[in-house]
Each structure stands twice: as structure tokens, then as C-alpha cells.
Amino acid sequence: QLEGLCSFLQLSTCPEPLLVRFCSWLLALTPNLSYTSAAVLAEQLFLQRVLSLTQPPSRHLLAAITSFCSKYSQPFCRVLVAAVLQDPGEGTEQSKLVCELVEECLEPDCVRLVLSQVLELSLSEELLSVMQAVLERQEVLPPELFDLLVLTLCQQAPAFSTSLNYAKLVTSVLTLYQSQVS
């Protein structure tokens, strides 16, 4: 029903200043939206806009995304960030946006979720930058996630033998988690 309402209201194509106002209204709702409703709204409001970015997002779009993420980051990450990571598009704007969200507004559990989503994929230069943004948050990683990170970096080493981003990522892991690396 919510998807039908979003389609009827044409929320996926509404002007970005109205999107900011709509998100402000959503944040004021009580009780909070259910996880499922927030996931549907994340997809309807932002997915096509973000996947089609060819330049940095407008300040209105960034404000709307940031405000939505402030309250509904878990469904946002499961729907939108997962889609962006799986299909980063032609450019790197989507990856830059994910990095900015990781650096500035996602809660620690969502930062770990983003890392786990990245580690499920075949790595690319864009995904290396997302991983670097995650590591720069200096969040404590659960042992199984840290082990998967190290395993993935070891397995991907031959593919990134000339990558400066890969070298920076490995250096970050060795510096930030030196007590866990043997």
C-alpha cells in the first residue's frame, strides 16, 4: 500500500526542496515508522535519485538523505546503500555519497553493516574507498567481521597489487587494529 501511495504522490520524482520538507515531516511522526515502511520510503524517495547521480548530490538531496538517515539508518543501509554498493553506477558519485554518510551520519552498527555489505562483494577501487571511510571511523569490529576483512584483503591482494587505495587500506588495518593482527 505504501509503494502505491508513493507512486500516486510521485515521491520518487518530486522536487528536491519538497523532498527535504517531506523528510522533516517524516521525522516528526510518532510513533516512528516501522522498519518495513522506512525501507519502502528509502527506496521510493532516494534509490533512483542516488543511482542516477553523475555529479555530487545537491544540498537539498544531501539534506534529505542525511535527515532520513538520522532516524532510519538501518533500513536506509539495507535498501539504498546495499543497492549502491552492488551497482555503483558509471561514476564514483554514489561511492562518494556512501563514504560521506559513513563518515558523518551513520550509527556505529550501520557502519559495521556497510562494511559487511562491502565484504560480500567483489572489491573495486570505489569499494576500497568505502572500506577506508569505515576504518577511519575507528569502530570496534566484532571478531568475525574483522577476520572476514583480513581474509578478504589477503584474497584480493593480487588484484590490487598496484593500487594506492589498497595500500592505504592495508596500512589503516595494520595501524588501527595492530593488537588484533598476528
C-alpha positions as CSV (number, residue, x, y, z in Angstrom):
1,Q,0.0,0.0,0.0
2,L,2.8,2.4,0.9
3,E,4.5,1.7,-2.5
4,G,1.2,2.5,-4.2
5,L,0.8,5.7,-2.2
6,C,4.4,6.8,-3.0
7,S,3.7,6.1,-6.7
8,F,0.5,8.0,-6.6
9,L,2.2,11.0,-5.0
10,Q,5.1,10.7,-7.4
11,L,7.5,11.0,-4.5
12,S,10.4,9.4,-6.5
13,T,10.3,12.5,-8.8
14,C,9.2,15.3,-6.5
15,P,11.4,18.4,-6.5
16,E,14.3,18.1,-4.0
17,P,13.2,21.1,-1.8
18,L,9.9,19.3,-1.3
19,L,11.8,16.1,-0.5
20,V,13.6,17.9,2.3
21,R,10.3,19.1,3.7
22,F,8.7,15.7,3.4
23,C,11.6,14.1,5.3
24,S,11.3,16.7,8.0
25,W,7.6,15.7,8.3
26,L,8.5,12.0,8.4
27,L,11.0,12.6,11.3
28,A,8.3,14.3,13.3
29,L,5.9,11.4,13.0
30,T,5.1,9.5,16.2
31,P,5.2,6.6,16.6
32,N,8.2,6.0,14.4
33,L,7.8,4.3,11.1
34,S,8.1,0.5,11.1
35,Y,11.3,-0.9,9.6
36,T,9.4,-2.1,6.5
37,S,7.8,1.3,5.9
38,A,11.1,3.1,6.3
39,A,12.7,0.7,3.9
40,V,10.0,1.3,1.3
41,L,10.3,5.0,1.7
42,A,14.1,4.9,1.4
43,E,13.7,3.0,-1.8
44,Q,10.9,5.2,-3.2
45,L,12.4,8.6,-2.1
46,F,16.1,8.1,-2.8
47,L,17.1,5.0,-4.8
48,Q,16.7,6.3,-8.4
49,R,18.0,9.7,-7.5
50,V,21.2,8.3,-6.0
51,L,21.8,5.6,-8.6
52,S,21.5,8.3,-11.4
53,L,23.9,10.7,-9.8
54,T,26.6,11.9,-12.3
55,Q,27.8,14.8,-10.1
56,P,27.7,15.4,-6.4
57,P,24.2,15.4,-4.9
58,S,22.6,18.8,-4.5
59,R,22.5,20.3,-1.0
60,H,18.7,19.6,-0.9
61,L,19.2,15.9,-1.7
62,L,22.0,15.6,0.7
63,A,20.0,17.3,3.5
64,A,17.0,14.9,2.8
65,I,19.2,11.8,2.9
66,T,21.0,13.0,6.0
67,S,17.8,13.7,7.9
68,F,16.2,10.4,6.8
69,C,19.4,8.5,7.9
70,S,19.5,10.3,11.2
71,K,16.4,8.3,12.3
72,Y,16.1,5.4,9.9
73,S,19.7,4.5,9.1
74,Q,19.2,0.7,9.4
75,P,16.6,0.4,6.7
76,F,18.3,3.0,4.6
77,C,21.5,1.0,4.7
78,R,19.8,-2.3,3.9
79,V,17.9,-0.9,0.9
80,L,19.8,2.0,-0.6
81,V,23.4,1.5,0.5
82,A,23.3,-2.2,-0.5
83,A,21.9,-1.3,-3.9
84,V,24.6,1.4,-4.4
85,L,27.4,-0.9,-3.4
86,Q,26.2,-3.7,-5.8
87,D,25.7,-1.3,-8.7
88,P,28.0,1.8,-8.1
89,G,27.0,3.2,-11.5
90,E,29.2,4.7,-14.1
91,G,30.9,7.2,-11.9
92,T,32.1,7.4,-8.4
93,E,29.4,9.8,-7.0
94,Q,27.5,7.1,-5.4
95,S,30.5,5.7,-3.6
96,K,31.5,9.2,-2.5
97,L,28.0,9.7,-1.1
98,V,28.2,6.4,0.8
99,C,31.6,7.5,2.2
100,E,30.2,10.8,3.3
101,L,27.3,9.0,5.0
102,V,29.7,6.6,6.8
103,E,31.9,9.5,7.9
104,E,29.3,11.8,9.1
105,C,25.9,10.4,10.0
106,L,25.6,6.6,10.3
107,E,25.5,5.0,13.7
108,P,28.2,2.5,14.6
109,D,26.1,-0.5,14.0
110,C,25.2,0.8,10.5
111,V,28.9,1.5,9.8
112,R,29.6,-2.2,10.6
113,L,26.6,-3.2,8.4
114,V,28.1,-1.2,5.5
115,L,31.5,-3.0,5.9
116,S,29.8,-6.4,6.0
117,Q,27.9,-5.5,2.8
118,V,31.1,-4.4,1.1
119,L,32.9,-7.7,2.1
120,E,30.1,-9.7,0.4
121,L,31.1,-8.2,-3.0
122,S,34.0,-8.4,-5.4
123,L,36.1,-5.4,-4.5
124,S,36.7,-2.4,-6.7
125,E,38.5,0.9,-6.3
126,E,35.2,2.5,-5.3
127,L,34.6,-0.1,-2.6
128,L,38.1,0.3,-1.3
129,S,37.3,4.0,-0.6
130,V,34.1,2.9,1.2
131,M,36.1,0.5,3.3
132,Q,38.6,3.2,4.1
133,A,35.8,5.5,5.3
134,V,34.6,2.7,7.5
135,L,38.0,2.1,9.0
136,E,38.5,5.9,9.6
137,R,35.5,5.8,11.9
138,Q,37.7,3.6,14.2
139,E,34.7,1.5,15.3
140,V,35.3,-1.7,17.2
141,L,34.7,-4.6,14.8
142,P,33.4,-7.9,16.0
143,P,36.0,-10.6,15.7
144,E,34.1,-12.4,12.9
145,L,33.8,-9.2,10.8
146,F,37.5,-8.3,11.4
147,D,38.5,-11.8,10.4
148,L,36.4,-11.5,7.2
149,L,38.0,-8.1,6.5
150,V,41.5,-9.5,6.8
151,L,40.7,-12.6,4.8
152,T,39.2,-10.5,2.0
153,L,42.2,-8.2,1.9
154,C,44.5,-11.2,1.7
155,Q,42.5,-12.8,-1.1
156,Q,42.2,-9.6,-3.1
157,A,45.9,-8.6,-2.8
158,P,46.9,-9.9,-6.3
159,A,44.1,-7.9,-8.0
160,F,45.2,-4.7,-6.3
161,S,49.0,-5.0,-6.4
162,T,49.4,-1.5,-7.9
163,S,46.5,0.2,-6.1
164,L,47.4,3.1,-3.8
165,N,43.9,2.8,-2.2
166,Y,44.5,-0.8,-1.4
167,A,47.9,0.0,0.2
168,K,46.3,2.8,2.3
169,L,43.6,0.4,3.4
170,V,46.1,-2.3,4.5
171,T,48.1,0.3,6.3
172,S,45.0,1.5,8.1
173,V,44.1,-2.0,9.2
174,L,47.6,-2.6,10.4
175,T,47.7,0.7,12.3
176,L,44.2,0.8,13.7
177,Y,43.9,-2.9,14.6
178,Q,47.6,-3.8,15.3
179,S,46.7,-5.6,18.5
180,Q,44.4,-8.0,16.6
181,V,46.7,-8.7,13.7
182,S,49.1,-11.6,14.2
